[in-house]
Amino acid sequence: MKFDQFTVALLVLRPDAPEMDDEVATALQDAHMAHLADLHDAGYLVAAGPLLGPQDREFRGLSILTVDAERAKALKEQDPAVRAGRFSVQIFPWIVPAGALTFAPARFPRSMADTET
């Protein structure tokens, strides 16, 4: 049996994450979203989004990347929210039976303003 390989990346809220005012937090969120859109546009990222639930939980976001674990870690560590110390990244190689997952073309929002209807 053949398998497709992906890398799953989890964004984890750091216990020592810096406190930010609303303006700084909004700018950082927009930079984070632009980074994800850039990864998607480059063909590295096929899916990403927040993990919903209580705001006090540590796992905040999940991404599925098409690159190996080492490259995924390097790309995710370039995320402005990771670089700012808000999140750390956990990386997991993931295999599924070939063809089990397909991803339709999508447009990733570059900021929170792009998500408003």
ABEGO torsion letter per residue (X at the ends): XBBBBBBBBBBBBBAABBBBBAAAAAAAAAAAAAAAAAAAAAGABABBEBBBEBAABABABBBBBABBAAAAAAAAAABAAAAAGABBBBBBBBBBBBGABBBBBBBBBABAAAABX
